[in-house]
Amino acid sequence: MRTRPLGRPWRRFLALLGTAALALAGAVALPGTAQAANILTNPGLESGALSPWSCTGNLGSVVSSPTHSGSKALAGAVSSSDIAKCSQTVPVQPNTTYALTGWVRGSYVYLGVDGGASTWTSSPSAYSQLSVSFTTGTSQTSATIYVHGWYAQGTYYADDVSLDGPGGGGGSDTQAPTAPGGLTSTGKTSSSVSLSWNAATDNVGVTGYDVYSGSAKVLTVSGTSATVSGLSASTGYTFTVRARDAAGNTSAASNSVSVTTNAGGGGGTGFKQAAPYLFEGWGDPPSVSTVMSSTGIKWFTMAFMLDGGGCNPMWDSNRPLTGGVDQSVINQVRSAGGDIVPSFGGWQGSKLGANCSSASALAAALQKVIDAYSLKAIDMDIENTDEFENEAVQARILTALKTVKANNPGLKTIVTFGTSTTGPSYYGNRLIEQAKSLGADIDVFTIMPFDFGGGSDMYGNTVNATEGLKNKLKSTFGWDDTTAYAHIGISGMNGLSDQQENTTPAIWTSIRDWANSHHIARLAYWAVNRDRPCPGGGVVSNCSGISQSTWQFTSITAGFTG
């Protein structure tokens, strides 16, 4: 969050450009150029069957209309929770440039290669051609090509997909790997099943394993274990695994294993919080009593606790910790049956995390605030180069949070940080990894899905960013989907963002409903001060810049239950 509209994403964008430049600079072998020859199988779906395309959620089908050419095309029936990603894995040659093209139709359709380049188009009403090129790695022998739509955007169509270039394996390998053996379940939760199996063998080499639930391919991995997530509680599933080589030859199925997932309940912290930001130093602060009685909101995130000098906590660096307007507001909130969580940091100002000399000094400053207000939770809003993009300061903050959590049983700790449209950036990933390595036991990792630097699909971008965070939490902590969601928060920006992105009340309602259906821990937005209408008013401190009802975003947020 920030005390006034400020541009943040461009710095992150430049950092990403720098990372890309370093990656290019590190390449020493010049790639070959692919000769034009489509190496995809069934590129126009003219066979009348999906194979070898595989679509997530069984949401793909072959249709006879609308087509780009011929008599068949691919249809992907996206849902509110599945983008209907249809993919095909083909053998390729290392260090070679390939050209990927395809004709697509529908709202927000993407074409790309797993782990590499992609492109998209917003909403063509007729077929439109997408094109993107990529270069294989120095030892890469297979590539997975995909097309997908976007959450809740309606069915998309794809036809005449082409990957131009030489096939892998020299075209002479026709021998399939042996079937994997010893498939067994090594663990389960209410929403996931973990599997392991014995390695298959091949005359050239196994490059991957496809995991099937019934007849649907649900996962592709390179090793001999996998965790299938997103399952329903108390439900029976039957799994098999097939091995695949670089030439695309696929083995027979392994033995099958049947598993029933655990009953619902899931892991997580049990902590749920709908707490929009409220700032007493900016934006015509509203009457909290009026807001609470009008909307039903109970929690507020109070901004911002900063350094008043000498690692001494003060509201906005210049209002007293106690005895001032902030304490008066907190007393009113609590008198009305609510509570607050203070937010330390933000985009600008003199921050405790950056200015306290050590983790112990920072923990002592946090403890002053905890003691002053008998807090149940604290939020560390980690932004900008002084905290977010400083790994030493990240570690100082996380260590301090670990300390105060140990010294205050029951205290919930929240970290809030920016994100890209696909999930945490380098520094966000680093923050999560440091939290794991330090044993910080953070309760909620909250992302701020706005100021992306372009793009208007605020619902889709928010969902995609949150799914990226979920996947990072799973891979870092070993959690299943349910547990990861229960450690996630979303903190949006109502109306117009700094980058003129528009989150309307309808979009925010959809985000809230998605958050409820996935049982995340926290929903917030910046800020109640702006939760007033001013259509055409731009990005200002005391209204949203759009047409809305007074306190409408707060009312929507109050409907978050997790």
RODO-2510 file (C-alpha; in nm, 4 decimals, decimal comma):
residues 562
     n   res          X          Y          Z
     1     m     0,0000     0,0000     0,0000
     2     r     0,1034     0,3626    -0,0158
     3     t     0,0080     0,6956     0,1358
     4     r    -0,0602     0,8501    -0,2030
     5     p    -0,0696     0,7186    -0,5607
     6     l     0,2840     0,6386    -0,6681
     7     g     0,4214     0,4358    -0,9556
     8     r     0,5722     0,1077    -0,8422
     9     p     0,5503    -0,1481    -1,1245
    10     w     0,7954     0,0161    -1,3622
    11     r     1,0843    -0,0425    -1,1253
    12     r     0,9834    -0,4056    -1,1041
    13     f     0,9496    -0,4182    -1,4831
    14     l     1,2998    -0,2766    -1,5291
    15     a     1,4329    -0,5297    -1,2813
    16     l     1,2747    -0,8076    -1,4835
    17     l     1,4300    -0,6645    -1,7994
    18     g     1,7637    -0,6662    -1,6239
    19     t     1,7189    -1,0291    -1,5286
    20     a     1,6333    -1,1166    -1,8877
    21     a     1,9379    -0,9268    -2,0111
    22     l     2,1628    -1,1192    -1,7754
    23     a     2,0135    -1,4443    -1,8965
    24     l     2,0847    -1,3463    -2,2561
    25     a     2,4330    -1,2294    -2,1712
    26     g     2,5085    -1,5659    -2,0134
    27     a     2,4318    -1,7596    -2,3327
    28     v     2,7416    -1,8687    -2,5184
    29     a     2,6081    -2,1016    -2,7867
    30     l     2,4221    -1,9476    -3,0773
    31     p     2,0928    -2,1277    -3,1468
    32     g     2,0202    -2,2945    -3,4743
    33     t     1,7194    -2,1923    -3,6785
    34     a     1,4348    -2,4368    -3,7244
    35     q     1,3403    -2,5332    -4,0752
    36     a     0,9694    -2,4894    -4,1448
    37     a     0,7870    -2,8170    -4,0807
    38     n     0,4958    -2,8561    -3,8395
    39     i     0,5964    -3,1188    -3,5855
    40     l     0,2702    -3,1107    -3,3889
    41     t     0,0300    -3,4019    -3,4192
    42     n    -0,3359    -3,3372    -3,4933
    43     p    -0,2739    -2,9599    -3,5182
    44     g    -0,6175    -2,8817    -3,6614
    45     l    -0,8107    -3,1502    -3,4697
    46     e    -0,9159    -3,2982    -3,8023
    47     s    -0,8870    -3,6480    -3,6576
    48     g    -1,2048    -3,5731    -3,4655
    49     a    -1,0366    -3,6673    -3,1374
    50     l    -0,8308    -3,4660    -2,8881
    51     s    -0,5328    -3,7014    -2,8713
    52     p    -0,2476    -3,6198    -2,8299
    53     w    -0,3791    -3,2925    -2,6883
    54     s    -0,4576    -3,3149    -2,3169
    55     c    -0,6782    -3,0568    -2,1433
    56     t    -0,6994    -2,9738    -1,7731
    57     g    -1,0268    -3,0471    -1,5982
    58     n    -1,1452    -3,2511    -1,8988
    59     l    -1,2622    -2,9149    -2,0347
    60     g    -1,1372    -2,9607    -2,3908
    61     s    -1,3435    -3,0966    -2,6798
    62     v    -1,3455    -3,1175    -3,0592
    63     v    -1,6122    -2,9070    -3,2302
    64     s    -1,7236    -2,8632    -3,5899
    65     s    -1,7965    -2,4908    -3,5546
    66     p    -1,6516    -2,2330    -3,5465
    67     t    -1,3387    -2,3449    -3,7322
    68     h    -1,0567    -2,1520    -3,8955
    69     s    -1,0090    -2,4116    -4,1676
    70     g    -1,1146    -2,7683    -4,2260
    71     s    -1,4044    -2,9209    -4,0393
    72     k    -1,2823    -2,9367    -3,6796
    73     a    -1,1387    -2,7114    -3,4060
    74     l    -1,0515    -2,7273    -3,0376
    75     a    -1,2915    -2,5797    -2,7805
    76     g    -1,1817    -2,5055    -2,4234
    77     a    -1,4716    -2,4571    -2,1809
    78     v    -1,3002    -2,2477    -1,9127
    79     s    -1,4585    -2,2202    -1,5689
    80     s    -1,4192    -1,9854    -1,2752
    81     s    -1,1403    -2,2095    -1,1412
    82     d    -0,9837    -2,3694    -1,4517
    83     i    -0,8383    -2,2058    -1,7647
    84     a    -0,8884    -2,5219    -1,9754
    85     k    -0,5208    -2,5515    -2,0638
    86     c    -0,4770    -2,7887    -2,3569
    87     s    -0,1236    -2,9074    -2,4244
    88     q     0,0836    -3,1429    -2,6348
    89     t     0,4429    -3,2550    -2,5737
    90     v     0,6696    -3,3086    -2,8743
    91     p     1,0363    -3,4036    -2,9194
    92     v     1,2613    -3,1132    -3,0171
    93     q     1,6276    -3,0543    -3,0855
    94     p     1,8463    -2,8715    -2,8346
    95     n     1,9645    -2,5155    -2,8940
    96     t     1,7200    -2,4584    -3,1786
    97     t     1,4757    -2,1765    -3,2471
    98     y     1,1152    -2,2787    -3,3141
    99     a     0,8196    -2,0761    -3,4449
   100     l     0,4834    -2,1390    -3,2768
   101     t     0,1640    -2,0087    -3,4375
   102     g    -0,2041    -2,0755    -3,3962
   103     w    -0,5459    -1,9354    -3,4792
   104     v    -0,7632    -1,8547    -3,1777
   105     r    -1,1005    -1,7029    -3,1010
   106     g    -1,2562    -1,5961    -2,7703
   107     s    -1,1930    -1,3778    -2,4689
   108     y    -0,8306    -1,3815    -2,3452
   109     v    -0,6690    -1,6720    -2,5278
   110     y    -0,3052    -1,7663    -2,4708
   111     l    -0,0543    -1,9627    -2,6806
   112     g     0,2876    -2,0651    -2,5552
   113     v     0,5381    -2,3248    -2,4410
   114     d     0,5720    -2,4476    -2,0831
   115     g     0,8581    -2,2734    -1,9079
   116     g     0,9117    -2,0344    -2,1981
   117     a     0,7576    -1,7721    -2,4207
   118     s     0,3863    -1,7062    -2,4612
   119     t     0,1531    -1,4561    -2,6249
   120     w    -0,2151    -1,3726    -2,5953
   121     t    -0,5012    -1,1766    -2,7421
   122     s    -0,7818    -1,0097    -2,5494
   123     s    -1,1163    -1,0793    -2,7155
   124     p    -1,1296    -1,1453    -3,0888
   125     s    -1,4808    -1,2120    -3,2190
   126     a    -1,3307    -1,3918    -3,5179
   127     y    -1,0243    -1,6133    -3,5501
   128     s    -0,6996    -1,4238    -3,4959
   129     q    -0,3464    -1,5562    -3,5442
   130     l    -0,1028    -1,5654    -3,2522
   131     s     0,2702    -1,6090    -3,3117
   132     v     0,5642    -1,6526    -3,0763
   133     s     0,9131    -1,7992    -3,1102
   134     f     1,1349    -1,9689    -2,8539
   135     t     1,4770    -2,1301    -2,8387
   136     t     1,5304    -2,4673    -2,6742
   137     g     1,7936    -2,5174    -2,4061
   138     t     2,1321    -2,6724    -2,4711
   139     s     2,0131    -3,0151    -2,3534
   140     q     1,6378    -2,9841    -2,4095
   141     t     1,4796    -3,2717    -2,5991
   142     s     1,1073    -3,2071    -2,5545
   143     a     0,8715    -2,9115    -2,5384
   144     t     0,5124    -2,8816    -2,4188
   145     i     0,3002    -2,6521    -2,6335
   146     y    -0,0213    -2,5143    -2,4878
   147     v    -0,3264    -2,3019    -2,5561
   148     h    -0,5635    -2,1853    -2,2851
   149     g    -0,8316    -1,9320    -2,2020
   150     w    -0,8886    -1,7344    -1,8842
   151     y    -1,0966    -1,7768    -1,5717
   152     a    -1,4702    -1,7187    -1,6180
   153     q    -1,4193    -1,5649    -1,9640
   154     g    -1,6220    -1,8157    -2,1634
   155     t    -1,5277    -2,0890    -2,4111
   156     y    -1,2312    -2,0261    -2,6402
   157     y    -1,1484    -2,1930    -2,9715
   158     a    -0,8157    -2,2869    -3,1305
   159     d    -0,7340    -2,4250    -3,4733
   160     d    -0,4383    -2,4877    -3,7041
   161     v    -0,1717    -2,4731    -3,4351
   162     s     0,1750    -2,5090    -3,5839
   163     l     0,5193    -2,5627    -3,4347
   164     d     0,7667    -2,5162    -3,7171
   165     g     1,1045    -2,6811    -3,6808
   166     p     1,2906    -3,0109    -3,6779
   167     g     1,1598    -3,2912    -3,4630
   168     g     1,3761    -3,4480    -3,1967
   169     g     1,5276    -3,7897    -3,1749
   170     g     1,6299    -3,7961    -3,5386
   171     g     1,2954    -3,9512    -3,6298
   172     s     1,4323    -4,3046    -3,5776
   173     d     1,3274    -4,3826    -3,2207
   174     t     1,0025    -4,5785    -3,2252
   175     q     1,0600    -4,7866    -2,9126
   176     a     0,8407    -4,6963    -2,6145
   177     p     0,9681    -4,7026    -2,2565
   178     t     0,8772    -4,9828    -2,0223
   179     a     0,5783    -4,9294    -1,7964
   180     p     0,6582    -4,7749    -1,4568
   181     g     0,6197    -5,0243    -1,1744
   182     g     0,5374    -5,0188    -0,8077
   183     l     0,2955    -4,7257    -0,8147
   184     t     0,1839    -4,6535    -0,4602
   185     s     0,0297    -4,3737    -0,2556
   186     t     0,2712    -4,2188    -0,0083
   187     g     0,0301    -3,9767     0,1562
   188     k    -0,3000    -3,7944     0,1252
   189     t    -0,4987    -3,4989     0,2574
   190     s    -0,8534    -3,3810     0,1993
   191     s    -0,7470    -3,2261    -0,1328
   192     s    -0,4345    -3,4088    -0,2516
   193     v    -0,2763    -3,7480    -0,3038
   194     s     0,1003    -3,8092    -0,3129
   195     l     0,2302    -4,0882    -0,5370
   196     s     0,5611    -4,2605    -0,6087
   197     w     0,6708    -4,5285    -0,8535
   198     n     0,9745    -4,7113    -0,9856
   199     a     1,1623    -4,5637    -1,2799
   200     a     1,0895    -4,6908    -1,6306
   201     t     1,3640    -4,7736    -1,8797
   202     d     1,4050    -4,6773    -2,2456
   203     n     1,6505    -4,7483    -2,5265
   204     v     1,7336    -4,3757    -2,5476
   205     g     1,6046    -4,2306    -2,2225
   206     v     1,2877    -4,1462    -2,0316
   207     t     1,2124    -3,7725    -2,0345
   208     g     0,8961    -3,7575    -1,8243
   209     y     0,6026    -3,9295    -1,6600
   210     d     0,2330    -3,8561    -1,7196
   211     v     0,0045    -3,9069    -1,4202
   212     y    -0,3560    -4,0036    -1,4939
   213     s    -0,6661    -3,9876    -1,2781
   214     g    -0,8941    -4,2327    -1,4513
   215     s    -0,8548    -4,1503    -1,8225
   216     a    -0,7566    -3,7864    -1,7699
   217     k    -0,3916    -3,6768    -1,7652
   218     v    -0,3612    -3,4491    -1,4626
   219     l     0,0130    -3,3970    -1,4209
   220     t     0,3460    -3,4358    -1,5993
   221     v     0,6666    -3,4651    -1,3965
   222     s     1,0290    -3,5518    -1,4641
   223     g     1,0920    -3,7584    -1,1487
   224     t     0,9349    -4,0658    -0,9942
   225     s     0,6997    -3,8959    -0,7498
   226     a     0,4178    -3,6450    -0,7704
   227     t     0,1418    -3,4843    -0,5662
   228     v    -0,1960    -3,4458    -0,7349
   229     s    -0,3771    -3,1474    -0,5824
   230     g    -0,7157    -2,9807    -0,6200
   231     l    -0,9089    -3,2961    -0,5324
   232     s    -1,2405    -3,3222    -0,3485
   233     a    -1,2611    -3,4386     0,0119
   234     s    -1,3856    -3,7897     0,0948
   235     t    -1,3691    -3,8906    -0,2725
   236     g    -1,2208    -4,1985    -0,4372
   237     y    -0,9658    -4,1627    -0,7200
   238     t    -0,7777    -4,4186    -0,9304
   239     f    -0,4323    -4,3259    -1,0590
   240     t    -0,1932    -4,4685    -1,3180
   241     v     0,1366    -4,3426    -1,4611
   242     r     0,2878    -4,3673    -1,8100
   243     a     0,6499    -4,2996    -1,9089
   244     r     0,7460    -4,0917    -2,2121
   245     d     1,0681    -4,0510    -2,4105
   246     a     1,2096    -3,7629    -2,6166
   247     a     1,0582    -3,8970    -2,9382
   248     g     0,7099    -3,8896    -2,7881
   249     n     0,6807    -4,2669    -2,7430
   250     t     0,4572    -4,3494    -2,4456
   251     s     0,4667    -4,6602    -2,2315
   252     a     0,1834    -4,8807    -2,1236
   253     a     0,0148    -4,7816    -1,8002
   254     s     0,1586    -4,8725    -1,4633
   255     n    -0,0380    -5,0670    -1,2109
   256     s    -0,3333    -4,8675    -1,0788
   257     v    -0,3736    -4,7435    -0,7238
   258     s    -0,7048    -4,6329    -0,5711
   259     v    -0,7099    -4,3712    -0,2955
   260     t    -0,9888    -4,1991    -0,1058
   261     t    -0,9052    -3,8483     0,0089
   262     n    -0,9474    -3,7465     0,3719
   263     a    -1,2564    -3,5742     0,5049
   264     g    -1,2702    -3,1970     0,4746
   265     g    -1,1302    -2,9540     0,7244
   266     g    -0,7901    -2,8988     0,5734
   267     g    -0,4841    -2,7408     0,7213
   268     g    -0,4085    -2,3790     0,7868
   269     t    -0,4194    -2,1265     1,0642
   270     g    -0,7944    -2,0962     1,1185
   271     f    -0,7443    -1,7204     1,0883
   272     k    -0,9899    -1,5260     0,8709
   273     q    -0,9851    -1,1495     0,8372
   274     a    -1,1750    -0,8981     0,6233
   275     a    -0,9828    -0,5789     0,7002
   276     p    -0,9702    -0,2897     0,4509
   277     y    -0,7035    -0,0232     0,5044
   278     l    -0,7897     0,2949     0,6920
   279     f    -0,5453     0,5877     0,7133
   280     e    -0,5894     0,8723     0,9591
   281     g    -0,3184     1,0862     0,8020
   282     w    -0,4596     1,1190     0,4502
   283     g    -0,7663     1,1225     0,2294
   284     d    -1,0387     1,2855     0,4464
   285     p    -1,0566     1,0020     0,7026
   286     p    -1,4173     0,8882     0,7398
   287     s    -1,6065     0,8220     1,0600
   288     v    -1,5390     0,4588     1,1481
   289     s    -1,8672     0,4371     1,3368
   290     t    -2,0542     0,5406     1,0229
   291     v    -1,8607     0,2965     0,8044
   292     m    -1,9110     0,0064     1,0458
   293     s    -2,2837     0,0655     1,0923
   294     s    -2,3343     0,1102     0,7168
   295     t    -2,1396    -0,1948     0,6016
   296     g    -2,1062    -0,4508     0,8796
   297     i    -1,7264    -0,4457     0,8575
   298     k    -1,5536    -0,5408     1,1833
   299     w    -1,1784    -0,5209     1,1155
   300     f    -0,9639    -0,2426     0,9763
   301     t    -0,5977    -0,2433     0,8768
   302     m    -0,4652     0,0779     1,0286
   303     a    -0,1923     0,2525     0,8280
   304     f     0,0917     0,3193     0,8828
   305     m     0,3156     0,2455     1,1768
   306     l     0,6553     0,4004     1,0973
   307     d     0,9759     0,5053     1,2693
   308     g     0,9548     0,8263     1,4659
   309     g     1,3327     0,8252     1,5084
   310     g     1,5619     0,5905     1,6984
   311     c     1,3588     0,2779     1,6125
   312     n     1,0638     0,4276     1,7985
   313     p     0,7184     0,3397     1,6569
   314     m     0,4800     0,6262     1,5758
   315     w     0,1790     0,6523     1,3499
   316     d     0,3003     0,7940     1,0178
   317     s     0,6274     0,8944     1,1947
   318     n     0,4592     1,2025     1,3452
   319     r     0,1485     1,0995     1,5388
   320     p     0,1911     0,9489     1,8874
   321     l     0,1679     0,5762     1,9395
   322     t    -0,1045     0,6303     2,1996
   323     g    -0,3229     0,9188     2,3028
   324     g    -0,3828     1,0642     1,9559
   325     v    -0,6404     1,0384     1,6791
   326     d    -0,5344     0,6837     1,5902
   327     q    -0,6028     0,5565     1,9407
   328     s    -0,9366     0,7374     1,9396
   329     v    -1,0344     0,5592     1,6185
   330     i    -0,9188     0,2232     1,7550
   331     n    -1,1282     0,2780     2,0675
   332     q    -1,4331     0,3526     1,8497
   333     v    -1,3765     0,0373     1,6421
   334     r    -1,3495    -0,1779     1,9522
   335     s    -1,6515    -0,0137     2,1155
   336     a    -1,8510    -0,1140     1,8067
   337     g    -1,7419    -0,4783     1,8431
   338     g    -1,4538    -0,4684     1,5937
   339     d    -1,0767    -0,4666     1,6045
   340     i    -0,7729    -0,3478     1,4115
   341     v    -0,4455    -0,4780     1,2757
   342     p    -0,1719    -0,2134     1,2427
   343     s     0,0256    -0,2074     0,9182
   344     f     0,3978    -0,1444     0,9564
   345     g     0,5783     0,0001     0,6538
   346     g     0,4146     0,0758     0,3210
   347     w     0,5576     0,2325     0,0081
   348     q     0,7293     0,5369     0,1531
   349     g     0,8386     0,7041     0,4762
   350     s     1,0899     0,6129     0,7447
   351     k     1,0255     0,2468     0,8133
   352     l     1,1093     0,0499     1,1252
   353     g     1,2239    -0,2535     0,9260
   354     a     1,4823    -0,0497     0,7385
   355     n     1,5900     0,1774     1,0253
   356     c     1,6020    -0,0463     1,3324
   357     s     1,9602    -0,1683     1,3639
   358     s     1,8877    -0,5340     1,4290
   359     a     1,6128    -0,7947     1,4387
   360     s     1,6038    -0,7745     1,8183
   361     a     1,5662    -0,3951     1,8073
   362     l     1,2872    -0,4275     1,5524
   363     a     1,1158    -0,6954     1,7634
   364     a     1,1289    -0,4592     2,0620
   365     a     0,9643    -0,1834     1,8553
   366     l     0,6917    -0,4211     1,7402
   367     q     0,6389    -0,5308     2,0992
   368     k     0,5735    -0,1700     2,2045
   369     v     0,2822    -0,1547     1,9616
   370     i     0,1552    -0,5007     2,0566
   371     d     0,1560    -0,4041     2,4238
   372     a     0,0000    -0,0612     2,3625
   373     y    -0,3067    -0,2120     2,1929
   374     s    -0,3150    -0,5763     2,3107
   375     l    -0,3015    -0,6816     1,9478
   376     k    -0,4257    -1,0071     1,8009
   377     a    -0,2424    -0,9585     1,4677
   378     i     0,0173    -0,7384     1,2976
   379     d     0,0786    -0,6711     0,9289
   380     m     0,4219    -0,5961     0,7806
   381     d     0,3667    -0,4175     0,4490
   382     i     0,7059    -0,4772     0,2855
   383     e     0,7656    -0,2568    -0,0197
   384     n     1,0203    -0,0572    -0,2181
   385     t     1,3982    -0,0931    -0,2335
   386     d     1,4615    -0,0224     0,1346
   387     e     1,2715    -0,3288     0,2584
   388     f     1,1256    -0,5531    -0,0130
   389     e     1,4261    -0,5425    -0,2451
   390     n     1,6775    -0,5697     0,0393
   391     e     1,7275    -0,9318     0,1392
   392     a     1,9044    -0,8429     0,4651
   393     v     1,6100    -0,6251     0,5706
   394     q     1,3682    -0,8996     0,4649
   395     a     1,5526    -1,1362     0,6994
   396     r     1,5515    -0,8758     0,9795
   397     i     1,1750    -0,8335     0,9509
   398     l     1,1056    -1,2077     0,9387
   399     t     1,3315    -1,2765     1,2362
   400     a     1,1590    -1,0021     1,4353
   401     l     0,8187    -1,1477     1,3478
   402     k     0,9383    -1,4902     1,4610
   403     t     1,0482    -1,3357     1,7916
   404     v     0,7255    -1,1513     1,8691
   405     k     0,5166    -1,4501     1,7694
   406     a     0,7078    -1,6678     2,0132
   407     n     0,6699    -1,4042     2,2870
   408     n     0,2975    -1,3459     2,2251
   409     p     0,1096    -1,6770     2,2014
   410     g    -0,1853    -1,6530     1,9638
   411     l    -0,0517    -1,3474     1,7770
   412     k    -0,1054    -1,3770     1,4013
   413     t     0,1642    -1,2420     1,1689
   414     i     0,0939    -1,1118     0,8180
   415     v     0,3386    -1,0038     0,5484
   416     t     0,2096    -0,7974     0,2549
   417     f     0,4009    -0,7407    -0,0689
   418     g     0,3611    -0,6693    -0,4396
   419     t     0,3198    -0,9277    -0,7125
   420     s     0,3284    -0,9871    -1,0853
   421     t     0,0273    -1,1174    -1,2768
   422     t     0,1639    -1,4715    -1,2498
   423     g     0,2623    -1,4709    -0,8844
   424     p     0,5483    -1,3471    -0,6674
   425     s     0,8430    -1,1716    -0,8304
   426     y     1,2058    -1,2599    -0,7518
   427     y     1,1939    -1,0666    -0,4241
   428     g     0,8545    -1,2109    -0,3339
   429     n     0,9866    -1,5617    -0,3890
   430     r     1,2957    -1,4719    -0,1861
   431     l     1,0765    -1,3459     0,0994
   432     i     0,8837    -1,6741     0,1075
   433     e     1,2034    -1,8799     0,0917
   434     q     1,3582    -1,6774     0,3764
   435     a     1,0443    -1,7253     0,5845
   436     k     1,0876    -2,1000     0,5424
   437     s     1,4613    -2,1075     0,6110
   438     l     1,4274    -1,8854     0,9195
   439     g     1,1293    -2,0763     1,0581
   440     a     0,9347    -1,7500     1,0816
   441     d     0,5979    -1,9314     1,0881
   442     i     0,4161    -1,6528     0,9021
   443     d     0,0385    -1,6949     0,9196
   444     v    -0,0623    -1,5041     0,6069
   445     f     0,1282    -1,4101     0,2917
   446     t    -0,0740    -1,1261     0,1365
   447     i    -0,0172    -1,0057    -0,2190
   448     m    -0,1198    -0,6709    -0,3657
   449     p    -0,2544    -0,7611    -0,7128
   450     f    -0,2618    -0,4198    -0,8806
   451     d    -0,0233    -0,1713    -1,0429
   452     f     0,0822    -0,4438    -1,2842
   453     g     0,1907    -0,1822    -1,5369
   454     g    -0,0764    -0,2655    -1,7913
   455     g    -0,3687    -0,4958    -1,8524
   456     s    -0,7316    -0,4488    -1,7661
   457     d    -0,8451    -0,7929    -1,6520
   458     m    -0,8266    -0,7264    -1,2799
   459     y    -1,0245    -1,0381    -1,1868
   460     g    -0,8171    -1,2689    -1,4050
   461     n    -0,4878    -1,1065    -1,3053
   462     t    -0,5773    -1,1295    -0,9366
   463     v    -0,6749    -1,4951    -0,9575
   464     n    -0,3677    -1,5834    -1,1608
   465     a    -0,1350    -1,3972    -0,9221
   466     t    -0,2937    -1,5717    -0,6250
   467     e    -0,2620    -1,9121    -0,7881
   468     g     0,1052    -1,8334    -0,8497
   469     l     0,1465    -1,7519    -0,4804
   470     k    -0,0319    -2,0735    -0,3864
   471     n     0,2033    -2,2782    -0,6026
   472     k     0,5074    -2,1077    -0,4501
   473     l     0,3840    -2,1778    -0,0972
   474     k     0,3212    -2,5412    -0,1885
   475     s     0,6656    -2,5929    -0,3377
   476     t     0,8422    -2,4093    -0,0538
   477     f     0,6579    -2,5484     0,2480
   478     g     0,5310    -2,8787     0,1090
   479     w     0,1690    -2,7817     0,1725
   480     d    -0,1337    -2,9103    -0,0139
   481     d    -0,3738    -2,6718    -0,1903
   482     t    -0,6031    -2,6341     0,1098
   483     t    -0,3232    -2,5428     0,3479
   484     a    -0,1610    -2,3043     0,1006
   485     y    -0,4869    -2,1169     0,0375
   486     a    -0,5369    -2,0891     0,4146
   487     h    -0,2080    -1,8932     0,4358
   488     i    -0,2943    -1,6461     0,1577
   489     g    -0,4294    -1,2925     0,1624
   490     i    -0,5402    -1,0589    -0,1167
   491     s    -0,5124    -0,6818    -0,0777
   492     g    -0,6516    -0,4961    -0,3802
   493     m    -0,7079    -0,1339    -0,4778
   494     n    -1,0632    -0,0123    -0,5252
   495     g    -1,1596     0,1798    -0,8364
   496     l    -0,8697     0,3270    -1,0320
   497     s    -0,5191     0,2141    -0,9449
   498     d    -0,2042     0,4183    -0,9965
   499     q    -0,1770     0,2585    -1,3414
   500     q    -0,5419     0,3369    -1,4285
   501     e    -0,6484    -0,0254    -1,3827
   502     n    -1,0157    -0,0303    -1,2878
   503     t    -1,1442    -0,2642    -1,0189
   504     t    -1,5191    -0,2074    -1,0252
   505     p    -1,7582    -0,3151    -0,7472
   506     a    -1,8644    -0,6065    -0,9674
   507     i    -1,5041    -0,7197    -1,0158
   508     w    -1,4299    -0,6839    -0,6453
   509     t    -1,7403    -0,8919    -0,5705
   510     s    -1,6107    -1,1648    -0,8033
   511     i    -1,2697    -1,1518    -0,6347
   512     r    -1,4339    -1,1790    -0,2925
   513     d    -1,6470    -1,4731    -0,4056
   514     w    -1,3383    -1,6470    -0,5457
   515     a    -1,1549    -1,5811    -0,2179
   516     n    -1,4439    -1,7316    -0,0212
   517     s    -1,4696    -2,0368    -0,2447
   518     h    -1,0966    -2,1038    -0,2062
   519     h    -1,0988    -2,0329     0,1677
   520     i    -0,8098    -1,7908     0,1803
   521     a    -0,7238    -1,6159     0,5072
   522     r    -0,7454    -1,2427     0,4448
   523     l    -0,9145    -0,9886     0,2181
   524     a    -0,8237    -0,6178     0,2241
   525     y    -0,8071    -0,3234    -0,0103
   526     w    -0,6573     0,0262    -0,0276
   527     a    -0,8448     0,2134     0,1093
   528     v    -1,1667     0,2961     0,2969
   529     n    -1,0675     0,6610     0,2525
   530     r    -1,1234     0,6103    -0,1232
   531     d    -1,4501     0,4163    -0,0885
   532     r    -1,6614     0,7046    -0,2200
   533     p    -1,7800     0,7833    -0,5733
   534     c    -1,6197     1,0411    -0,8025
   535     p    -1,6614     0,9192    -1,1628
   536     g    -1,3936     1,0786    -1,3766
   537     g    -1,2129     1,2033    -1,0674
   538     g    -0,8904     1,0191    -1,1437
   539     v    -0,6580     0,8579    -0,8907
   540     v    -0,7105     1,0599    -0,5742
   541     s    -0,6978     1,0047    -0,1997
   542     n    -1,0599     1,0471    -0,0955
   543     c    -1,2610     0,8755    -0,3707
   544     s    -1,2289     0,5857    -0,6137
   545     g    -1,2369     0,7738    -0,9445
   546     i    -1,5365     0,5696    -1,0607
   547     s    -1,9122     0,5473    -1,0182
   548     q    -2,0060     0,3505    -0,7057
   549     s    -2,2108     0,3740    -0,3885
   550     t    -2,0532     0,5223    -0,0775
   551     w    -1,8782     0,2471     0,1230
   552     q    -1,9674    -0,0105    -0,1470
   553     f    -1,6253    -0,1775    -0,1523
   554     t    -1,6249    -0,2003     0,2269
   555     s    -1,9680    -0,3646     0,2202
   556     i    -1,8448    -0,6172    -0,0349
   557     t    -1,5325    -0,6871     0,1716
   558     a    -1,7481    -0,7417     0,4818
   559     g    -1,8958    -1,0407     0,2970
   560     f    -1,5603    -1,2190     0,3056
   561     t    -1,5797    -1,5183     0,5387
   562     g    -1,2990    -1,7361     0,4079
***
